[in-house]
Amino acid sequence: MRIYIQPGKYVAGPHVFRNRLVRAISKYSKSVVVSDLSEKFDIEIGFIKFSKKHKCPTLLRLDGCYYDKNRLKLNDGLKKSINKANGVICQSYFSKKMCEAIMNVNLKKADIVYNGIDFDDVSNIKSMSGVPEGSFVSCSVWRPNKRPISIIRGFLEGTTSEHLYMIGDNLKNGIKDSRVHYLGPLTWEQSISVMKSCKYMIHLCHIDSCPNAVIEGLSCGLNVLCTNLGGTSEIVKNDGIILNVDKWNYTPVKSMEFDNLDNKVVAEGINRLKKITTLPQREDLNIKYTVKKYLERAEKIMLCQNHK
């Protein structure tokens, strides 16, 4: 099977996962990925949008949708992609429900496939030296809905001697404390190196369909503290602590300013997290499994098209 995937630049999560999937399809299957529309291909896997210049069947990988009132108009392009697609993959059951509610689209036949990561790549990266035993890590492109202040204040409230490593850009006016280390944006390899040196991850985003950082953390053997709203809790399952702090009725929100969790609630979650004695062993997050599910869906689409 020959698969066309657009080579254009995306941002944040879609960019990271698209590149991982392209590499993994070539590495773990007999399928071929092409990036030039002039080449022959059987199906297009689109990330958010499709090319407009071919008649082959299409499989769309949705990356959630815009759910704040100021940006709802940006969902128009997503709706067009959904209506054009012969099949859709959502990153989580939460993401599917959110897209159906916010965009009023029918995703009953959509598949749920969590993001994955190449475990071989992770195993080849060495732990970063100098990170104290039992450390915490948090990684994101920091925006208010990612709740960096709630993470830091809750951490300082709930720990004594442990350290917290904050990875990612856009983190301004960080709280100063000798136990909190602001590493800024790192390469993927550097981020994994830090994660492999830590023991726990904190990810308190208000709404996240399927965060790559949490996939990475679990693949590094980290137990995760997360919130109940979004797809993160689906991914974490029993490999962490889920804080029941958020509610949402699946209607557009006025603001993305949600960085105001109770420090004591976060601290209590951290203390519970430290009592977990089992380590994550998550073959379901291996990109080999992700590739298998994507290719199975693509083959079904092609089979249905050939029988029309």
C-alpha distance (Angstrom), angle and dihedral (degrees) to the residues before:
residue distance angle dihedral
M1 . . .
R2 3.79 . .
I3 3.81 115.2 .
Y4 3.77 127.6 -164.3
I5 3.82 115.7 -147.6
Q6 3.79 119.2 175.8
P7 3.81 112.5 -114.1
G8 3.82 95.6 -150.7
K9 3.77 121.5 124.3
Y10 3.77 119.2 -93.5
V11 3.79 126.6 -178.6
A12 3.79 134.0 -110.2
G13 3.83 114.9 -34.4
P14 3.83 100.1 9.9
H15 3.80 91.1 50.5
V16 3.81 93.2 48.8
F17 3.78 96.0 46.8
R18 3.82 95.5 41.5
N19 3.79 90.2 56.8
R20 3.79 92.4 46.3
L21 3.79 92.3 50.4
V22 3.81 94.0 48.0
R23 3.79 91.6 51.5
A24 3.81 93.5 44.3
I25 3.82 94.9 49.6
S26 3.78 89.3 55.4
K27 3.82 92.3 43.9
Y28 3.80 102.0 43.1
S29 3.81 105.7 29.6
K30 3.77 142.1 43.3
S31 3.80 91.4 -118.7
V32 3.79 120.6 109.8
V33 3.81 125.3 -135.9
V34 3.81 117.0 -147.7
S35 3.80 126.5 -170.6
D36 3.80 99.9 -171.9
L37 3.80 119.2 83.4
S38 3.80 90.0 -150.1
E39 3.82 89.5 67.3
K40 3.79 122.6 85.6
F41 3.82 116.1 -100.5
D42 3.80 139.2 163.5
I43 3.80 103.4 -145.1
E44 3.79 140.8 3.5
I45 3.79 122.7 -130.0
G46 3.77 105.5 -157.3
F47 3.78 128.6 -160.9
I48 3.82 107.6 -149.6
K49 3.82 91.9 -36.0
F50 3.80 142.0 28.0
S51 3.76 136.5 -133.2
K52 3.81 112.2 -100.8
K53 3.78 97.9 -146.3
H54 3.80 108.7 80.6
K55 3.82 142.6 56.0
C56 3.82 99.2 -139.1
P57 3.82 121.5 119.8
T58 3.79 117.9 -89.8
L59 3.81 138.3 -140.8
L60 3.80 116.7 -163.2
R61 3.79 124.4 -153.2
L62 3.80 107.1 -157.4
D63 3.79 120.0 -149.3
G64 3.79 96.6 -160.9
C65 3.80 118.4 -92.5
Y66 3.79 142.2 -100.7
Y67 3.79 109.8 -78.6
D68 3.81 103.3 173.2
K69 3.81 117.9 93.6
N70 3.81 95.1 -123.6
R71 3.81 92.8 61.0
L72 3.80 105.4 33.6
K73 3.81 91.0 110.4
L74 3.81 88.2 66.4
N75 3.81 88.4 68.9
D76 3.82 90.5 71.9
G77 3.79 90.8 84.7
L78 3.80 91.4 48.7
K79 3.81 90.8 53.0
K80 3.79 90.6 52.9
S81 3.79 90.6 51.8
I82 3.81 91.9 49.0
N83 3.80 92.0 49.8
K84 3.79 91.3 48.9
A85 3.80 96.0 46.2
N86 3.79 123.4 100.7
G87 3.80 88.2 -155.7
V88 3.79 138.7 8.2
I89 3.79 133.5 -148.8
C90 3.81 119.9 -161.3
Q91 3.78 123.1 -162.4
S92 3.81 95.4 -132.6
Y93 3.79 142.1 -4.4
F94 3.79 88.0 -105.0
S95 3.80 91.7 54.0
K96 3.80 90.7 50.9
K97 3.80 92.5 51.0
M98 3.81 91.9 46.2
C99 3.81 93.4 50.9
E100 3.81 91.9 48.0
A101 3.81 92.2 50.0
I102 3.80 100.1 41.3
M103 3.82 99.0 38.7
N104 3.81 98.5 29.8
V105 3.81 92.9 -129.9
N106 3.80 131.2 145.2
L107 3.82 111.9 -114.2
K108 3.81 98.7 158.4
K109 3.80 91.3 123.8
A110 3.80 95.2 44.4
D111 3.80 118.7 119.9
I112 3.81 123.2 -130.9
V113 3.81 113.4 -134.2
Y114 3.78 120.4 164.1
N115 3.78 119.4 -140.3
G116 3.79 115.8 -96.8
I117 3.77 141.1 -157.6
D118 3.79 133.0 -147.2
F119 3.80 105.3 -102.2
D120 3.81 90.6 -163.4
D121 3.81 90.2 60.4
V122 3.79 91.5 48.5
S123 3.80 93.1 50.0
N124 3.82 91.2 52.0
I125 3.83 93.2 59.1
K126 3.79 118.7 88.7
S127 3.78 123.6 -133.6
M128 3.80 116.0 -102.3
S129 3.77 113.1 -104.5
G130 3.78 121.5 -127.6
V131 3.80 97.2 37.5
P132 3.83 109.4 129.4
E133 3.79 117.6 -119.3
G134 3.81 114.7 -93.6
S135 3.80 95.3 24.4
F136 3.81 127.1 160.2
V137 3.81 128.0 -133.1
S138 3.79 134.4 -164.9
C139 3.79 124.3 -174.2
S140 3.81 132.2 -172.6
V141 3.77 149.0 112.8
W142 3.77 90.2 -89.7
R143 3.79 116.4 -122.1
P144 3.81 127.5 149.3
N145 3.81 93.0 -97.7
K146 3.82 88.1 57.6
R147 3.82 86.8 62.9
P148 3.81 102.8 -141.0
I149 3.81 93.8 165.4
S150 3.81 91.9 50.8
I151 3.80 89.2 50.0
I152 3.80 94.5 50.9
R153 3.80 97.5 41.7
G154 3.79 92.2 45.4
F155 3.78 90.6 48.6
L156 3.80 92.9 51.0
E157 3.80 89.9 46.9
G158 3.79 93.7 51.0
T159 3.79 105.7 39.5
T160 3.77 139.5 55.1
S161 3.79 113.5 -171.3
E162 3.82 103.7 6.3
H163 3.81 123.5 106.0
L164 3.81 131.5 -131.4
Y165 3.81 123.5 -148.8
M166 3.81 115.7 -157.9
I167 3.83 112.9 -159.5
G168 3.81 122.6 -170.7
D169 3.77 145.0 55.1
N170 3.82 133.9 -85.8
L171 3.80 92.4 48.3
K172 3.79 105.3 139.0
N173 3.79 132.7 175.1
G174 3.78 92.5 16.5
I175 3.80 117.6 -167.7
K176 3.79 108.9 -103.2
D177 3.79 116.3 -127.2
S178 3.79 131.7 136.7
R179 3.81 90.0 -122.6
V180 3.83 94.7 56.5
H181 3.81 118.4 76.1
Y182 3.81 121.3 -168.0
L183 3.79 107.3 -154.5
G184 3.80 98.9 173.3
P185 3.82 121.3 -150.5
L186 3.80 113.0 -16.0
T187 3.77 134.2 -175.8
W188 3.78 116.2 -97.9
E189 3.80 90.4 -105.8
Q190 3.80 92.0 51.3
S191 3.81 91.6 48.3
I192 3.80 92.0 51.5
S193 3.81 89.8 47.5
V194 3.79 90.3 55.8
M195 3.81 92.4 45.1
K196 3.80 92.0 51.5
S197 3.80 88.5 54.5
C198 3.81 93.0 53.2
K199 3.78 132.5 70.8
Y200 3.80 103.9 -150.3
M201 3.80 140.1 34.3
I202 3.80 128.4 -152.4
H203 3.82 118.6 -155.4
L204 3.80 114.3 165.9
C205 3.80 101.7 162.9
H206 3.80 113.9 156.7
I207 3.82 94.6 -133.1
D208 3.79 123.6 5.0
S209 3.80 123.5 159.4
C210 3.82 98.4 -157.4
P211 3.82 114.6 -23.6
N212 3.80 114.6 -148.6
A213 3.81 89.4 -151.4
V214 3.80 91.1 62.7
I215 3.82 90.9 47.5
E216 3.79 86.9 53.0
G217 3.79 93.7 46.8
L218 3.80 93.7 50.8
S219 3.80 90.7 47.1
C220 3.82 87.7 55.3
G221 3.80 90.9 53.7
L222 3.80 97.3 -103.8
N223 3.78 123.1 149.4
V224 3.80 109.4 -135.7
L225 3.79 135.7 -139.3
C226 3.81 109.6 -153.7
T227 3.79 142.3 153.5
N228 3.79 127.4 -101.7
L229 3.82 99.4 -117.6
G230 3.80 118.9 83.5
G231 3.77 134.7 20.7
T232 3.81 94.8 -62.1
S233 3.79 94.9 88.1
E234 3.83 89.1 52.2
I235 3.79 88.8 57.6
V236 3.80 97.7 41.9
K237 3.82 94.3 48.4
N238 3.82 107.5 156.4
D239 3.79 95.1 -12.9
G240 3.78 96.0 90.4
I241 3.78 147.1 -4.2
I242 3.81 123.4 -66.0
L243 3.81 116.4 -152.8
N244 3.80 113.3 -145.4
V245 3.81 95.0 -144.1
D246 3.82 106.8 120.4
K247 3.79 137.0 70.2
W248 3.78 129.3 -176.1
N249 3.80 133.9 171.0
Y250 3.83 94.0 -156.2
T251 3.79 94.9 -106.5
P252 3.84 124.1 124.2
V253 3.80 115.5 -79.2
K254 3.81 125.1 -135.6
S255 3.80 97.1 -138.8
M256 3.80 141.5 19.0
E257 3.82 91.8 -145.2
F258 3.79 101.9 117.0
D259 3.80 101.7 135.0
N260 3.79 96.6 119.8
L261 3.81 109.1 96.0
D262 3.81 118.1 154.2
N263 3.81 107.9 -94.3
K264 3.78 92.1 -142.2
V265 3.81 93.0 52.6
V266 3.81 90.9 52.2
A267 3.81 90.7 44.8
E268 3.79 91.5 51.6
G269 3.81 89.0 51.2
I270 3.78 91.0 50.9
N271 3.80 91.4 51.8
R272 3.81 89.8 50.7
L273 3.79 89.7 47.8
K274 3.80 91.3 56.0
K275 3.80 90.2 57.0
I276 3.82 93.6 62.0
T277 3.80 109.2 108.0
T278 3.82 102.0 -177.3
L279 3.81 123.5 83.4
P280 3.82 124.2 -137.0
Q281 3.80 115.5 -98.5
R282 3.78 103.1 -178.3
E283 3.77 116.3 170.2
D284 3.80 87.2 161.1
L285 3.81 87.6 72.8
N286 3.80 94.2 52.5
I287 3.80 108.1 116.4
K288 3.81 88.6 -131.8
Y289 3.81 87.2 70.5
T290 3.82 91.7 44.7
V291 3.80 91.6 52.6
K292 3.80 90.6 48.9
K293 3.82 91.9 54.7
Y294 3.82 93.9 45.8
L295 3.79 93.1 49.6
E296 3.81 92.6 46.1
R297 3.80 89.5 54.9
A298 3.79 92.1 46.1
E299 3.80 91.5 51.0
K300 3.82 91.6 50.5
I301 3.80 90.5 52.2
M302 3.79 92.1 50.1
L303 3.81 91.6 47.5
C304 3.80 91.5 51.9
Q305 3.81 91.8 48.0
N306 3.80 91.8 49.9
H307 3.81 91.0 54.0
K308 3.79 94.8 53.3
